Amino acid sequence: MKIGTIREQGLKAYEEHAQNIPERHWDALRKAISLDADEQAGVELLVAELDEEVIGSVALLLVKSDVYKRLVDMLDYPEIRMLAVRAESRGKGVAEALIKDVFIEQK
Protein backbone atom coordinates (compact mmCIF):
# COMPACT_ATOMS: atom_id res chain seq x y z
CA MET A 1 0.00 0.00 0.00
CA LYS A 2 1.44 3.35 -0.97
CA ILE A 3 0.94 6.26 1.43
CA GLY A 4 1.24 8.68 -1.51
CA THR A 5 -1.71 7.04 -3.24
CA ILE A 6 -3.81 7.35 -0.09
CA ARG A 7 -2.90 11.03 0.27
CA GLU A 8 -3.76 11.67 -3.40
CA GLN A 9 -7.16 10.02 -2.96
CA GLY A 10 -7.75 11.99 0.22
CA LEU A 11 -6.92 15.21 -1.57
CA LYS A 12 -9.31 14.36 -4.43
CA ALA A 13 -12.06 13.49 -1.95
CA TYR A 14 -11.73 16.83 -0.17
CA GLU A 15 -10.95 19.13 -3.10
CA GLU A 16 -14.51 18.96 -4.37
CA HIS A 17 -15.36 21.17 -1.37
CA ALA A 18 -12.66 23.75 -2.14
CA GLN A 19 -15.01 26.21 -3.81
CA ASN A 20 -17.38 26.14 -0.79
CA ILE A 21 -14.84 27.23 1.83
CA PRO A 22 -12.54 30.24 2.10
CA GLU A 23 -9.38 29.86 0.03
CA ARG A 24 -7.08 30.12 3.07
CA HIS A 25 -8.99 27.28 4.76
CA TRP A 26 -8.65 25.11 1.67
CA ASP A 27 -4.93 25.89 1.50
CA ALA A 28 -4.50 24.81 5.13
CA LEU A 29 -6.53 21.65 4.58
CA ARG A 30 -4.60 20.76 1.43
CA LYS A 31 -1.32 21.16 3.31
CA ALA A 32 -2.61 19.03 6.20
CA ILE A 33 -3.60 16.23 3.83
CA SER A 34 -0.20 16.36 2.17
CA LEU A 35 1.82 16.19 5.40
CA ASP A 36 3.33 13.01 6.76
CA ALA A 37 1.13 13.05 9.88
CA ASP A 38 -0.29 9.66 8.93
CA GLU A 39 3.20 8.15 9.29
CA GLN A 40 3.91 9.52 12.79
CA ALA A 41 4.01 7.44 15.94
CA GLY A 42 0.56 7.32 17.50
CA VAL A 43 -1.28 7.27 14.18
CA GLU A 44 -2.84 4.23 12.57
CA LEU A 45 -4.05 4.37 9.00
CA LEU A 46 -7.02 2.16 8.20
CA VAL A 47 -7.94 1.51 4.59
CA ALA A 48 -10.81 -0.05 2.68
CA GLU A 49 -9.86 -2.01 -0.42
CA LEU A 50 -11.84 -3.43 -3.32
CA ASP A 51 -10.12 -5.65 -5.87
CA GLU A 52 -6.75 -4.78 -4.30
CA GLU A 53 -7.30 -1.02 -4.78
CA VAL A 54 -7.66 1.45 -1.92
CA ILE A 55 -11.11 3.02 -2.12
CA GLY A 56 -11.19 4.72 1.28
CA SER A 57 -9.08 5.56 4.29
CA VAL A 58 -9.12 7.16 7.72
CA ALA A 59 -6.36 8.15 10.13
CA LEU A 60 -6.79 7.13 13.76
CA LEU A 61 -4.88 9.25 16.26
CA LEU A 62 -4.31 7.13 19.34
CA VAL A 63 -4.71 8.15 22.97
CA LYS A 64 -1.70 10.02 24.38
CA SER A 65 -0.27 10.71 20.94
CA ASP A 66 1.49 13.98 20.19
CA VAL A 67 0.75 14.21 16.48
CA TYR A 68 0.08 17.94 16.75
CA LYS A 69 3.70 18.39 17.87
CA ARG A 70 2.86 20.16 21.11
CA LEU A 71 0.58 22.68 19.42
CA VAL A 72 -2.21 21.26 21.57
CA ASP A 73 -2.22 19.03 24.64
CA MET A 74 -1.62 15.34 24.11
CA LEU A 75 -4.86 13.57 23.29
CA ASP A 76 -6.72 11.93 26.16
CA TYR A 77 -8.99 10.22 23.65
CA PRO A 78 -8.67 8.70 20.18
CA GLU A 79 -9.47 10.98 17.27
CA ILE A 80 -10.31 10.19 13.67
CA ARG A 81 -9.04 12.42 10.90
CA MET A 82 -9.12 12.64 7.15
CA LEU A 83 -11.91 10.17 6.42
CA ALA A 84 -11.97 9.91 2.62
CA VAL A 85 -13.76 7.66 0.13
CA ARG A 86 -13.30 7.69 -3.65
CA ALA A 87 -16.24 9.41 -5.33
CA GLU A 88 -17.26 6.31 -7.29
CA SER A 89 -17.31 4.22 -4.10
CA ARG A 90 -19.52 6.51 -2.05
CA GLY A 91 -22.97 5.48 -0.89
CA LYS A 92 -21.90 1.86 -0.50
CA GLY A 93 -21.06 1.81 3.20
CA VAL A 94 -17.29 2.28 2.87
CA ALA A 95 -17.07 5.17 5.35
CA GLU A 96 -19.34 3.33 7.78
CA ALA A 97 -17.12 0.24 7.59
CA LEU A 98 -14.01 2.34 8.22
CA ILE A 99 -15.57 4.00 11.27
CA LYS A 100 -16.65 0.59 12.62
CA ASP A 101 -13.07 -0.63 12.19
CA VAL A 102 -11.86 2.36 14.21
CA PHE A 103 -14.07 1.29 17.10
CA ILE A 104 -12.82 -2.30 16.81
CA GLU A 105 -9.22 -1.01 16.93
CA GLN A 106 -10.01 0.77 20.20
CA LYS A 107 -11.22 -2.36 22.00
ROMAR-988850 format. One line per field, with one value per atom (N, C-alpha, C): atom name; residue in one letter; y negated, x negated, z. Coordinates in nm, 3 decimals, decimal comma. Layout:
<pts>
atome = [CA/...];
residu = [A/...];
c2 = [Y/...];
c1 = [X/...];
c3 = [Z/...];
</pts>
This chain:
<pts>
atome = [N/CA/C/N/CA/C/N/CA/C/N/CA/C/N/CA/C/N/CA/C/N/CA/C/N/CA/C/N/CA/C/N/CA/C/N/CA/C/N/CA/C/N/CA/C/N/CA/C/N/CA/C/N/CA/C/N/CA/C/N/CA/C/N/CA/C/N/CA/C/N/CA/C/N/CA/C/N/CA/C/N/CA/C/N/CA/C/N/CA/C/N/CA/C/N/CA/C/N/CA/C/N/CA/C/N/CA/C/N/CA/C/N/CA/C/N/CA/C/N/CA/C/N/CA/C/N/CA/C/N/CA/C/N/CA/C/N/CA/C/N/CA/C/N/CA/C/N/CA/C/N/CA/C/N/CA/C/N/CA/C/N/CA/C/N/CA/C/N/CA/C/N/CA/C/N/CA/C/N/CA/C/N/CA/C/N/CA/C/N/CA/C/N/CA/C/N/CA/C/N/CA/C/N/CA/C/N/CA/C/N/CA/C/N/CA/C/N/CA/C/N/CA/C/N/CA/C/N/CA/C/N/CA/C/N/CA/C/N/CA/C/N/CA/C/N/CA/C/N/CA/C/N/CA/C/N/CA/C/N/CA/C/N/CA/C/N/CA/C/N/CA/C/N/CA/C/N/CA/C/N/CA/C/N/CA/C/N/CA/C/N/CA/C/N/CA/C/N/CA/C/N/CA/C/N/CA/C/N/CA/C/N/CA/C/N/CA/C/N/CA/C/N/CA/C/N/CA/C/N/CA/C/N/CA/C/N/CA/C/N/CA/C/N/CA/C/N/CA/C/N/CA/C/N/CA/C/N/CA/C/N/CA/C/N/CA/C/N/CA/C/N/CA/C];
residu = [M/M/M/K/K/K/I/I/I/G/G/G/T/T/T/I/I/I/R/R/R/E/E/E/Q/Q/Q/G/G/G/L/L/L/K/K/K/A/A/A/Y/Y/Y/E/E/E/E/E/E/H/H/H/A/A/A/Q/Q/Q/N/N/N/I/I/I/P/P/P/E/E/E/R/R/R/H/H/H/W/W/W/D/D/D/A/A/A/L/L/L/R/R/R/K/K/K/A/A/A/I/I/I/S/S/S/L/L/L/D/D/D/A/A/A/D/D/D/E/E/E/Q/Q/Q/A/A/A/G/G/G/V/V/V/E/E/E/L/L/L/L/L/L/V/V/V/A/A/A/E/E/E/L/L/L/D/D/D/E/E/E/E/E/E/V/V/V/I/I/I/G/G/G/S/S/S/V/V/V/A/A/A/L/L/L/L/L/L/L/L/L/V/V/V/K/K/K/S/S/S/D/D/D/V/V/V/Y/Y/Y/K/K/K/R/R/R/L/L/L/V/V/V/D/D/D/M/M/M/L/L/L/D/D/D/Y/Y/Y/P/P/P/E/E/E/I/I/I/R/R/R/M/M/M/L/L/L/A/A/A/V/V/V/R/R/R/A/A/A/E/E/E/S/S/S/R/R/R/G/G/G/K/K/K/G/G/G/V/V/V/A/A/A/E/E/E/A/A/A/L/L/L/I/I/I/K/K/K/D/D/D/V/V/V/F/F/F/I/I/I/E/E/E/Q/Q/Q/K/K/K];
c2 = [0,118/0,000/-0,123/-0,215/-0,335/-0,452/-0,511/-0,626/-0,740/-0,761/-0,868/-0,852/-0,730/-0,704/-0,739/-0,704/-0,735/-0,885/-0,956/-1,103/-1,165/-1,115/-1,167/-1,147/-1,028/-1,002/-1,091/-1,110/-1,199/-1,340/-1,386/-1,521/-1,534/-1,434/-1,436/-1,437/-1,357/-1,349/-1,483/-1,557/-1,683/-1,803/-1,795/-1,913/-1,951/-1,859/-1,896/-1,999/-2,017/-2,117/-2,249/-2,257/-2,375/-2,504/-2,498/-2,621/-2,666/-2,580/-2,614/-2,666/-2,674/-2,723/-2,833/-2,919/-3,024/-2,965/-3,036/-2,986/-2,954/-3,037/-3,012/-2,884/-2,853/-2,728/-2,608/-2,620/-2,511/-2,491/-2,601/-2,589/-2,515/-2,548/-2,481/-2,334/-2,303/-2,165/-2,084/-2,143/-2,076/-2,045/-2,139/-2,116/-2,006/-2,005/-1,903/-1,764/-1,753/-1,623/-1,577/-1,670/-1,636/-1,608/-1,642/-1,619/-1,471/-1,439/-1,301/-1,262/-1,333/-1,305/-1,161/-1,102/-0,966/-0,863/-0,906/-0,815/-0,833/-0,925/-0,952/-0,843/-0,834/-0,744/-0,790/-0,697/-0,732/-0,747/-0,719/-0,727/-0,593/-0,544/-0,423/-0,462/-0,410/-0,437/-0,313/-0,327/-0,216/-0,241/-0,136/-0,151/-0,049/-0,086/0,005/0,034/0,162/0,201/0,279/0,266/0,343/0,385/0,513/0,565/0,514/0,516/0,478/0,330/0,246/0,102/0,033/-0,068/-0,145/-0,233/-0,219/-0,302/-0,398/-0,382/-0,472/-0,458/-0,561/-0,556/-0,652/-0,628/-0,716/-0,704/-0,815/-0,815/-0,813/-0,725/-0,713/-0,763/-0,872/-0,925/-0,861/-0,792/-0,713/-0,800/-0,746/-0,815/-0,842/-0,958/-1,002/-1,019/-1,043/-1,071/-1,221/-1,258/-1,398/-1,436/-1,398/-1,421/-1,569/-1,650/-1,794/-1,866/-1,787/-1,839/-1,953/-1,926/-2,016/-2,146/-2,152/-2,268/-2,265/-2,145/-2,126/-2,019/-2,006/-1,903/-1,765/-1,672/-1,534/-1,486/-1,404/-1,357/-1,260/-1,285/-1,193/-1,097/-1,101/-1,022/-0,997/-0,891/-0,870/-0,971/-1,002/-1,098/-1,043/-1,057/-1,019/-1,144/-1,130/-1,242/-1,193/-1,282/-1,264/-1,141/-1,123/-1,017/-1,053/-0,964/-0,991/-0,864/-0,878/-0,766/-0,816/-0,733/-0,769/-0,798/-0,897/-0,941/-0,825/-0,740/-0,631/-0,519/-0,524/-0,422/-0,471/-0,594/-0,651/-0,594/-0,597/-0,548/-0,396/-0,332/-0,186/-0,133/-0,224/-0,181/-0,176/-0,232/-0,228/-0,309/-0,432/-0,517/-0,454/-0,400/-0,333/-0,216/-0,138/-0,024/-0,072/-0,180/-0,234/-0,282/-0,350/-0,400/-0,281/-0,179/-0,059/0,005/0,009/0,063/-0,021/-0,152/-0,236/-0,193/-0,169/-0,129/0,008/0,097/0,230/0,215/0,125/0,101/0,053/-0,018/-0,077/0,022/0,137/0,236/0,323];
c1 = [-0,085/0,000/-0,089/-0,063/-0,144/-0,075/-0,148/-0,094/-0,063/-0,148/-0,124/0,008/0,044/0,171/0,287/0,276/0,381/0,395/0,284/0,290/0,353/0,318/0,376/0,527/0,572/0,716/0,784/0,719/0,775/0,789/0,688/0,692/0,805/0,821/0,931/1,067/1,078/1,206/1,243/1,145/1,173/1,175/1,105/1,095/1,228/1,322/1,451/1,524/1,476/1,536/1,461/1,353/1,266/1,341/1,432/1,501/1,606/1,636/1,738/1,680/1,547/1,484/1,385/1,351/1,254/1,122/1,060/0,938/0,829/0,813/0,708/0,737/0,864/0,899/0,867/0,897/0,865/0,714/0,639/0,493/0,441/0,493/0,450/0,488/0,609/0,653/0,570/0,543/0,460/0,322/0,264/0,132/0,140/0,245/0,261/0,272/0,345/0,360/0,226/0,147/0,020/-0,094/-0,077/-0,182/-0,199/-0,305/-0,333/-0,274/-0,172/-0,113/-0,064/-0,021/0,029/-0,082/-0,207/-0,320/-0,384/-0,333/-0,391/-0,354/-0,435/-0,401/-0,269/-0,185/-0,056/0,055/0,027/0,128/0,138/0,260/0,284/0,367/0,332/0,405/0,484/0,616/0,702/0,750/0,752/0,794/0,902/0,983/1,081/1,034/1,032/0,986/1,095/1,096/1,184/1,099/1,093/1,012/0,868/0,813/0,675/0,645/0,748/0,730/0,788/0,717/0,766/0,880/0,996/1,111/1,151/1,090/1,119/1,014/1,004/0,908/0,949/0,893/0,912/0,789/0,749/0,636/0,693/0,639/0,679/0,565/0,588/0,488/0,514/0,415/0,431/0,424/0,476/0,471/0,326/0,302/0,170/0,070/0,118/0,027/0,000/-0,111/-0,149/-0,164/-0,066/-0,075/-0,066/-0,016/-0,008/-0,136/-0,237/-0,370/-0,365/-0,296/-0,286/-0,211/-0,141/-0,058/0,069/0,109/0,221/0,178/0,253/0,222/0,228/0,155/0,162/0,306/0,348/0,486/0,515/0,624/0,672/0,776/0,796/0,899/0,853/0,901/0,867/0,941/0,885/0,947/0,935/1,040/1,031/1,012/0,932/0,904/0,903/0,930/0,912/0,985/1,108/1,191/1,217/1,180/1,197/1,237/1,331/1,376/1,379/1,327/1,330/1,474/1,491/1,624/1,708/1,649/1,726/1,760/1,703/1,731/1,823/1,866/1,952/2,093/2,161/2,297/2,306/2,193/2,190/2,146/2,140/2,106/1,957/1,874/1,729/1,691/1,739/1,707/1,758/1,878/1,934/1,846/1,799/1,712/1,580/1,525/1,401/1,421/1,530/1,557/1,578/1,649/1,665/1,530/1,441/1,307/1,230/1,250/1,186/1,230/1,357/1,407/1,354/1,339/1,282/1,136/1,062/0,922/0,908/1,008/1,001/1,034/1,084/1,122/1,006];
c3 = [0,000/0,000/0,000/-0,086/-0,097/-0,026/0,070/0,143/0,046/-0,054/-0,151/-0,223/-0,257/-0,324/-0,232/-0,105/-0,009/0,007/0,015/0,027/-0,097/-0,216/-0,340/-0,340/-0,299/-0,296/-0,193/-0,080/0,022/-0,030/-0,100/-0,157/-0,258/-0,345/-0,443/-0,373/-0,266/-0,195/-0,132/-0,084/-0,017/-0,111/-0,225/-0,310/-0,376/-0,381/-0,437/-0,351/-0,227/-0,137/-0,139/-0,214/-0,214/-0,247/-0,342/-0,381/-0,278/-0,179/-0,079/0,052/0,061/0,183/0,145/0,242/0,210/0,160/0,067/0,003/0,106/0,208/0,307/0,387/0,408/0,476/0,388/0,259/0,167/0,159/0,154/0,150/0,273/0,389/0,513/0,511/0,464/0,458/0,359/0,243/0,143/0,199/0,270/0,331/0,436/0,516/0,620/0,559/0,450/0,383/0,328/0,281/0,217/0,315/0,441/0,540/0,571/0,640/0,676/0,811/0,856/0,988/1,000/0,888/0,893/0,913/0,908/0,929/1,066/1,147/1,279/1,378/1,484/1,594/1,654/1,691/1,750/1,649/1,522/1,418/1,347/1,335/1,257/1,136/1,023/0,900/0,865/0,859/0,820/0,678/0,597/0,459/0,424/0,326/0,268/0,126/0,091/-0,042/-0,114/-0,245/-0,332/-0,452/-0,476/-0,587/-0,579/-0,458/-0,430/-0,456/-0,464/-0,478/-0,356/-0,306/-0,192/-0,240/-0,175/-0,212/-0,100/0,018/0,128/0,236/0,320/0,429/0,540/0,658/0,772/0,860/0,919/1,013/1,154/1,237/1,376/1,463/1,535/1,626/1,762/1,812/1,934/2,060/2,168/2,297/2,333/2,392/2,438/2,325/2,204/2,094/2,089/2,030/2,019/1,871/1,792/1,648/1,611/1,702/1,675/1,718/1,753/1,787/1,888/1,996/2,111/2,081/1,970/1,942/2,026/2,064/2,157/2,256/2,365/2,464/2,399/2,459/2,411/2,424/2,332/2,329/2,444/2,512/2,616/2,559/2,431/2,365/2,222/2,160/2,018/1,932/1,818/1,727/1,586/1,507/1,367/1,283/1,178/1,090/0,947/0,859/0,715/0,659/0,700/0,642/0,496/0,405/0,262/0,189/0,096/0,013/-0,132/-0,222/-0,365/-0,407/-0,492/-0,533/-0,587/-0,669/-0,729/-0,631/-0,512/-0,410/-0,299/-0,310/-0,205/-0,212/-0,097/-0,089/-0,079/-0,056/-0,050/0,087/0,185/0,320/0,352/0,265/0,287/0,411/0,420/0,535/0,664/0,660/0,778/0,821/0,726/0,759/0,820/0,767/0,822/0,967/0,992/1,127/1,222/1,178/1,262/1,294/1,195/1,219/1,321/1,320/1,421/1,560/1,578/1,710/1,750/1,653/1,681/1,723/1,659/1,693/1,837/1,886/2,020/2,131/2,097/2,200/2,239];
</pts>
